[in-house]
Amino acid sequence: MEIPPHQYCFSTMSDLVVTLGEKIKIHLSKKLQQQAQASLVVSGGNTPKSLYDYLSHLDLDWSRIIITLTDERWVETTDNNSNEWMIKNTLLVNRAKAAHWIGLKTQDATPEQAIEKVHARLQTIPKPYDVILLGMGLDGHTASLFPCADNIHAGLNLNYPYACIAMHPKQAPFARMSLSLKELNHCHQSIVLLQGQEKWTVYQKVLTQNHVADRSIMPIRKLLTNPNTSVYWSRQ
């Protein structure tokens, strides 16, 4: 890759959480000294749950911090498959309960019907985003930019006109709403959180992938070329 990301490796997830949690605290605190609001964009999944618990206890002016999602499954927000449900039960508690929440789910039947509404919601957040927390699937997807979705090329197109895109992954459940690559790149700090040897192996493949020789699409690779991206990996 032309611009290898910054990499930080830890023996345990607890060590990673403390280091990264404090880094995020420092970054958001500095932003709040410079501007009226700060923004934190978070992802779903099991890997970041312990980090969210740590962040929720931090002494920050959470009332001035806007939190939204990198992506959402198109289910009711009371469903435990919902990323919003997970965030409200792991991050938007304790001190962080005071944060301003902007969800990606609407009452529309499909994510396609909600694109303009969600795009408008995202425009209310000052840009660039201050911190974006992302994960990576074993297929190289990040947010809900799945390589198996028919419109993945639109989601990765930097000329795509909306901040969000409807995705229908063929190898994962639920329709999704995802931030587009262009929107994910519009940030001060992008952090990819990985745990375990299997994810590390996939990550190494992403770094060495040759798009001329390998026709498979690994969307995370597009994000890793952003010089503002860091990778945090825990062995366990």
TORPA-268698 format. One record per residue (C-alpha): x, y, z; residue in three letters; residue number from 0. Coordinates in pm, whole numbers. Example, Ala and Ser with C-alpha at 12.3 -4.5 7.8 and 13.67 -1.06 7.14 Angstrom:
residues 2
xx 1230 yy -450 zz 780 aa ALA i 0
xx 1367 yy -106 zz 714 aa SER i 1
//
This chain:
residues 236
xx 0 yy 0 zz 0 aa MET i 0
xx 120 yy 351 zz -70 aa GLU i 1
xx 42 yy 477 zz 283 aa ILE i 2
xx 62 yy 200 zz 546 aa PRO i 3
xx -154 yy 277 zz 848 aa PRO i 4
xx -22 yy 332 zz 1198 aa HIS i 5
xx -33 yy -1 zz 1384 aa GLN i 6
xx -54 yy -62 zz 1758 aa TYR i 7
xx -45 yy -417 zz 1897 aa CYS i 8
xx -148 yy -533 zz 2244 aa PHE i 9
xx -134 yy -862 zz 2430 aa SER i 10
xx -481 yy -824 zz 2580 aa THR i 11
xx -798 yy -635 zz 2501 aa MET i 12
xx -794 yy -471 zz 2843 aa SER i 13
xx -454 yy -314 zz 2768 aa ASP i 14
xx -581 yy -194 zz 2431 aa LEU i 15
xx -898 yy -46 zz 2582 aa VAL i 16
xx -713 yy 165 zz 2840 aa VAL i 17
xx -460 yy 298 zz 2588 aa THR i 18
xx -713 yy 372 zz 2316 aa LEU i 19
xx -975 yy 502 zz 2557 aa GLY i 20
xx -735 yy 758 zz 2697 aa GLU i 21
xx -623 yy 858 zz 2350 aa LYS i 22
xx -984 yy 920 zz 2247 aa ILE i 23
xx -1042 yy 1119 zz 2567 aa LYS i 24
xx -744 yy 1345 zz 2496 aa ILE i 25
xx -848 yy 1399 zz 2135 aa HIS i 26
xx -1211 yy 1482 zz 2218 aa LEU i 27
xx -1106 yy 1708 zz 2507 aa SER i 28
xx -879 yy 1908 zz 2277 aa LYS i 29
xx -1155 yy 1941 zz 2020 aa LYS i 30
xx -1398 yy 2068 zz 2284 aa LEU i 31
xx -1145 yy 2336 zz 2377 aa GLN i 32
xx -1135 yy 2449 zz 2014 aa GLN i 33
xx -1499 yy 2419 zz 1911 aa GLN i 34
xx -1853 yy 2403 zz 2046 aa ALA i 35
xx -1905 yy 2032 zz 1976 aa GLN i 36
xx -1707 yy 1717 zz 1907 aa ALA i 37
xx -1818 yy 1405 zz 1721 aa SER i 38
xx -1768 yy 1034 zz 1774 aa LEU i 39
xx -1878 yy 779 zz 1514 aa VAL i 40
xx -1904 yy 423 zz 1641 aa VAL i 41
xx -1960 yy 75 zz 1500 aa SER i 42
xx -2151 yy -229 zz 1615 aa GLY i 43
xx -2023 yy -580 zz 1684 aa GLY i 44
xx -1881 yy -749 zz 1991 aa ASN i 45
xx -1520 yy -632 zz 1966 aa THR i 46
xx -1571 yy -269 zz 2080 aa PRO i 47
xx -1809 yy -339 zz 2372 aa LYS i 48
xx -1542 yy -324 zz 2642 aa SER i 49
xx -1408 yy -2 zz 2490 aa LEU i 50
xx -1756 yy 152 zz 2496 aa TYR i 51
xx -1793 yy 61 zz 2861 aa ASP i 52
xx -1460 yy 231 zz 2935 aa TYR i 53
xx -1554 yy 542 zz 2736 aa LEU i 54
xx -1891 yy 571 zz 2910 aa SER i 55
xx -1717 yy 642 zz 3241 aa HIS i 56
xx -1478 yy 909 zz 3111 aa LEU i 57
xx -1490 yy 1258 zz 3254 aa ASP i 58
xx -1583 yy 1450 zz 2938 aa LEU i 59
xx -1843 yy 1715 zz 2864 aa ASP i 60
xx -2061 yy 1457 zz 2695 aa TRP i 61
xx -2345 yy 1706 zz 2646 aa SER i 62
xx -2128 yy 1864 zz 2375 aa ARG i 63
xx -2038 yy 1537 zz 2203 aa ILE i 64
xx -2244 yy 1403 zz 1912 aa ILE i 65
xx -2247 yy 1027 zz 1863 aa ILE i 66
xx -2366 yy 844 zz 1554 aa THR i 67
xx -2307 yy 510 zz 1382 aa LEU i 68
xx -2091 yy 392 zz 1095 aa THR i 69
xx -2377 yy 164 zz 991 aa ASP i 70
xx -2708 yy 17 zz 1102 aa GLU i 71
xx -2904 yy -301 zz 1042 aa ARG i 72
xx -3253 yy -231 zz 914 aa TRP i 73
xx -3436 yy -367 zz 1218 aa VAL i 74
xx -3629 yy -194 zz 1495 aa GLU i 75
xx -3402 yy -10 zz 1738 aa THR i 76
xx -3551 yy -218 zz 2021 aa THR i 77
xx -3423 yy -535 zz 1853 aa ASP i 78
xx -3099 yy -670 zz 2001 aa ASN i 79
xx -2967 yy -706 zz 1644 aa ASN i 80
xx -2979 yy -326 zz 1617 aa SER i 81
xx -2650 yy -139 zz 1647 aa ASN i 82
xx -2839 yy 149 zz 1808 aa GLU i 83
xx -2973 yy -90 zz 2073 aa TRP i 84
xx -2620 yy -207 zz 2145 aa MET i 85
xx -2476 yy 144 zz 2168 aa ILE i 86
xx -2753 yy 261 zz 2399 aa LYS i 87
xx -2678 yy -31 zz 2631 aa ASN i 88
xx -2297 yy -10 zz 2628 aa THR i 89
xx -2187 yy 347 zz 2550 aa LEU i 90
xx -2480 yy 582 zz 2612 aa LEU i 91
xx -2483 yy 502 zz 2982 aa VAL i 92
xx -2305 yy 637 zz 3290 aa ASN i 93
xx -2148 yy 977 zz 3212 aa ARG i 94
xx -2186 yy 930 zz 2836 aa ALA i 95
xx -2563 yy 917 zz 2876 aa LYS i 96
xx -2556 yy 1296 zz 2831 aa ALA i 97
xx -2420 yy 1272 zz 2474 aa ALA i 98
xx -2632 yy 1384 zz 2180 aa HIS i 99
xx -2738 yy 1078 zz 1979 aa TRP i 100
xx -2814 yy 1070 zz 1605 aa ILE i 101
xx -2936 yy 731 zz 1482 aa GLY i 102
xx -2940 yy 597 zz 1129 aa LEU i 103
xx -3267 yy 402 zz 1147 aa LYS i 104
xx -3598 yy 552 zz 1032 aa THR i 105
xx -3949 yy 408 zz 1012 aa GLN i 106
xx -3916 yy 358 zz 637 aa ASP i 107
xx -3966 yy 2 zz 517 aa ALA i 108
xx -3630 yy -11 zz 338 aa THR i 109
xx -3298 yy 170 zz 376 aa PRO i 110
xx -3330 yy 291 zz 16 aa GLU i 111
xx -3638 yy 490 zz 113 aa GLN i 112
xx -3449 yy 654 zz 401 aa ALA i 113
xx -3130 yy 766 zz 225 aa ILE i 114
xx -3224 yy 1132 zz 192 aa GLU i 115
xx -3351 yy 1151 zz 551 aa LYS i 116
xx -3041 yy 991 zz 697 aa VAL i 117
xx -2818 yy 1201 zz 474 aa HIS i 118
xx -2989 yy 1512 zz 612 aa ALA i 119
xx -2935 yy 1393 zz 970 aa ARG i 120
xx -2566 yy 1343 zz 906 aa LEU i 121
xx -2535 yy 1695 zz 763 aa GLN i 122
xx -2622 yy 1833 zz 1108 aa THR i 123
xx -2293 yy 1697 zz 1244 aa ILE i 124
xx -1993 yy 1931 zz 1204 aa PRO i 125
xx -1730 yy 1789 zz 968 aa LYS i 126
xx -1475 yy 1648 zz 960 aa PRO i 127
xx -1580 yy 1390 zz 1218 aa TYR i 128
xx -1339 yy 1393 zz 1510 aa ASP i 129
xx -1311 yy 1019 zz 1579 aa VAL i 130
xx -1449 yy 722 zz 1384 aa ILE i 131
xx -1429 yy 373 zz 1532 aa LEU i 132
xx -1448 yy 88 zz 1282 aa LEU i 133
xx -1416 yy -286 zz 1271 aa GLY i 134
xx -1332 yy -531 zz 995 aa MET i 135
xx -1502 yy -854 zz 891 aa GLY i 136
xx -1323 yy -1166 zz 774 aa LEU i 137
xx -1431 yy -1073 zz 419 aa ASP i 138
xx -1264 yy -734 zz 448 aa GLY i 139
xx -1584 yy -535 zz 497 aa HIS i 140
xx -1598 yy -233 zz 722 aa THR i 141
xx -1908 yy -49 zz 841 aa ALA i 142
xx -2165 yy -223 zz 617 aa SER i 143
xx -1962 yy -185 zz 300 aa LEU i 144
xx -1974 yy -555 zz 211 aa PHE i 145
xx -1782 yy -687 zz -90 aa PRO i 146
xx -2071 yy -924 zz -166 aa CYS i 147
xx -2327 yy -641 zz -207 aa ALA i 148
xx -2427 yy -561 zz -565 aa ASP i 149
xx -2372 yy -187 zz -517 aa ASN i 150
xx -2041 yy -203 zz -332 aa ILE i 151
xx -1870 yy -3 zz -607 aa HIS i 152
xx -2112 yy 285 zz -549 aa ALA i 153
xx -2036 yy 279 zz -176 aa GLY i 154
xx -1664 yy 297 zz -247 aa LEU i 155
xx -1697 yy 564 zz -516 aa ASN i 156
xx -1565 yy 895 zz -385 aa LEU i 157
xx -1808 yy 1075 zz -618 aa ASN i 158
xx -2112 yy 904 zz -464 aa TYR i 159
xx -2346 yy 1197 zz -379 aa PRO i 160
xx -2484 yy 1088 zz -40 aa TYR i 161
xx -2327 yy 1045 zz 303 aa ALA i 162
xx -2497 yy 706 zz 336 aa CYS i 163
xx -2587 yy 412 zz 117 aa ILE i 164
xx -2833 yy 122 zz 142 aa ALA i 165
xx -2660 yy -215 zz 138 aa MET i 166
xx -2796 yy -568 zz 96 aa HIS i 167
xx -2510 yy -809 zz 173 aa PRO i 168
xx -2557 yy -1152 zz 22 aa LYS i 169
xx -2353 yy -1326 zz 290 aa GLN i 170
xx -2481 yy -1149 zz 601 aa ALA i 171
xx -2829 yy -1103 zz 749 aa PRO i 172
xx -3041 yy -788 zz 729 aa PHE i 173
xx -3051 yy -495 zz 492 aa ALA i 174
xx -2823 yy -215 zz 610 aa ARG i 175
xx -2760 yy 156 zz 603 aa MET i 176
xx -2391 yy 240 zz 589 aa SER i 177
xx -2185 yy 552 zz 572 aa LEU i 178
xx -2017 yy 571 zz 231 aa SER i 179
xx -1640 yy 553 zz 193 aa LEU i 180
xx -1632 yy 924 zz 114 aa LYS i 181
xx -1810 yy 1000 zz 442 aa GLU i 182
xx -1590 yy 763 zz 644 aa LEU i 183
xx -1281 yy 931 zz 502 aa ASN i 184
xx -1404 yy 1273 zz 617 aa HIS i 185
xx -1249 yy 1255 zz 963 aa CYS i 186
xx -960 yy 1368 zz 1181 aa HIS i 187
xx -896 yy 1020 zz 1321 aa GLN i 188
xx -1017 yy 685 zz 1192 aa SER i 189
xx -946 yy 387 zz 1417 aa ILE i 190
xx -983 yy 24 zz 1307 aa VAL i 191
xx -1024 yy -211 zz 1602 aa LEU i 192
xx -920 yy -576 zz 1558 aa LEU i 193
xx -908 yy -870 zz 1797 aa GLN i 194
xx -760 yy -1217 zz 1754 aa GLY i 195
xx -521 yy -1390 zz 1517 aa GLN i 196
xx -784 yy -1457 zz 1251 aa GLU i 197
xx -854 yy -1086 zz 1203 aa LYS i 198
xx -481 yy -1010 zz 1200 aa TRP i 199
xx -428 yy -1264 zz 922 aa THR i 200
xx -702 yy -1104 zz 713 aa VAL i 201
xx -556 yy -760 zz 782 aa TYR i 202
xx -215 yy -872 zz 657 aa GLN i 203
xx -381 yy -1002 zz 341 aa LYS i 204
xx -547 yy -664 zz 293 aa VAL i 205
xx -213 yy -487 zz 319 aa LEU i 206
xx -53 yy -706 zz 54 aa THR i 207
xx -351 yy -739 zz -180 aa GLN i 208
xx -279 yy -661 zz -543 aa ASN i 209
xx -597 yy -534 zz -707 aa HIS i 210
xx -468 yy -607 zz -1054 aa VAL i 211
xx -402 yy -973 zz -974 aa ALA i 212
xx -675 yy -1021 zz -714 aa ASP i 213
xx -1024 yy -928 zz -828 aa ARG i 214
xx -1180 yy -974 zz -486 aa SER i 215
xx -1280 yy -649 zz -320 aa ILE i 216
xx -1177 yy -583 zz 38 aa MET i 217
xx -1339 yy -248 zz 122 aa PRO i 218
xx -1130 yy -191 zz 435 aa ILE i 219
xx -827 yy -150 zz 209 aa ARG i 220
xx -969 yy 173 zz 70 aa LYS i 221
xx -992 yy 317 zz 420 aa LEU i 222
xx -643 yy 206 zz 518 aa LEU i 223
xx -493 yy 434 zz 252 aa THR i 224
xx -622 yy 731 zz 453 aa ASN i 225
xx -322 yy 875 zz 646 aa PRO i 226
xx -556 yy 953 zz 938 aa ASN i 227
xx -627 yy 583 zz 992 aa THR i 228
xx -475 yy 381 zz 1277 aa SER i 229
xx -511 yy 9 zz 1348 aa VAL i 230
xx -537 yy -121 zz 1705 aa TYR i 231
xx -503 yy -498 zz 1742 aa TRP i 232
xx -533 yy -719 zz 2046 aa SER i 233
xx -391 yy -1073 zz 2028 aa ARG i 234
xx -658 yy -1200 zz 2266 aa GLN i 235
//
